[in-house]
Amino acid sequence: MKAKILLFAIFALVGCQSLNDTRGNGEELTFISRNSVDEVSQCILVKWQNEKDIFGVPYGAFIQPFPDGKTVYVNGNYFIADVTSSGINKTTVKLYQLVSKDRWIKITNSCL
């Protein structure tokens, strides 16, 4: 219960961030995949759409174009994945998190 209250307090303090705010202020992790940008971004989108916040409500994940790829993000921009092509048979995923959550890393990794 304390963890849920703490997470809610962090989200309340962070407030609504723009995508660039999260990219600039969040923890950045980089992953590499041999799958295409479309395969990886669609997988992340679908899996993120099934994740729920501390109140049991889906975050609401979305996808939009990004230079050389796509961006997947959730409401409030707490978690962002920039999925880009970085050469032949190579896709880079940059995951930005305002709140470090191991489950989001695992979900993203499962799509590589």
C-alpha positions in Angstrom: 0.0 0.0 0.0 2.8 2.4 0.8 4.4 1.7 -2.6 1.1 2.7 -4.3 0.8 5.9 -2.3 4.5 6.8 -3.1 4.0 6.1 -6.8 0.8 8.2 -6.9 2.7 11.0 -5.1 5.5 10.9 -7.6 3.1 11.0 -10.5 1.3 14.0 -8.9 4.6 15.8 -8.4 5.8 15.1 -11.9 2.6 16.4 -13.4 1.9 16.2 -17.1 5.1 16.0 -19.1 5.6 16.6 -22.8 7.4 13.8 -24.8 10.5 16.0 -24.9 10.3 16.7 -21.2 10.3 13.0 -20.5 13.2 12.4 -22.9 15.2 15.1 -21.2 14.3 14.3 -17.6 13.7 10.5 -17.6 15.9 7.5 -17.1 17.1 6.4 -20.6 17.7 2.7 -21.5 18.7 1.5 -24.9 17.9 -1.8 -26.5 18.8 -3.4 -29.9 16.7 -5.7 -31.9 16.9 -7.6 -35.2 13.1 -7.2 -35.7 11.7 -4.3 -37.8 10.7 -1.0 -36.4 7.0 -1.8 -37.2 7.2 -5.2 -35.5 8.9 -3.9 -32.3 6.7 -0.7 -32.0 3.5 -2.6 -32.6 4.5 -5.2 -30.0 5.3 -2.5 -27.4 2.1 -0.7 -28.2 -0.1 -3.8 -27.7 1.7 -4.8 -24.5 1.7 -1.3 -23.0 -2.0 -1.0 -23.7 -2.6 -4.0 -21.5 -0.7 -2.5 -18.5 -2.6 -0.9 -15.7 -1.8 1.9 -13.3 -2.0 1.6 -9.5 -5.7 2.1 -9.7 -6.2 -0.8 -12.1 -6.9 1.4 -15.1 -5.1 0.9 -18.4 -2.5 3.6 -19.1 -3.7 4.2 -22.6 -0.8 3.6 -25.0 -0.4 5.4 -28.3 1.9 5.4 -31.3 3.0 8.2 -33.6 5.7 8.8 -36.3 9.2 9.6 -35.2 12.2 10.4 -37.4 13.3 7.1 -38.9 10.8 5.2 -36.8 7.9 5.5 -34.3 7.3 6.6 -30.8 5.1 4.6 -28.4 4.0 6.4 -25.2 1.4 6.3 -22.5 -0.9 8.9 -21.1 1.1 11.5 -19.1 4.2 10.5 -21.0 5.6 8.6 -18.0 7.0 5.9 -20.3 8.2 6.5 -23.9 9.8 4.2 -26.4 11.5 5.7 -29.5 11.9 2.8 -31.9 14.2 3.7 -34.8 16.0 2.0 -37.7 19.7 2.0 -37.1 21.0 0.0 -40.1 20.3 -3.1 -42.0 18.4 -5.6 -39.7 19.0 -3.4 -36.7 16.4 -1.5 -34.7 17.2 0.6 -31.7 14.7 1.2 -28.9 15.3 4.0 -26.4 13.1 3.7 -23.4 12.5 6.7 -21.3 11.0 6.4 -17.8 10.1 9.1 -15.4 9.6 6.4 -12.7 11.9 3.4 -13.1 9.8 0.3 -13.2 11.3 -3.1 -13.9 8.1 -4.5 -15.4 8.2 -1.8 -18.2 11.8 -2.9 -19.0 10.7 -6.6 -19.1 7.7 -5.8 -21.3 9.9 -3.8 -23.7 12.5 -6.5 -23.7 9.9 -9.1 -24.6 9.3 -7.3 -27.9 12.9 -7.4 -29.1 
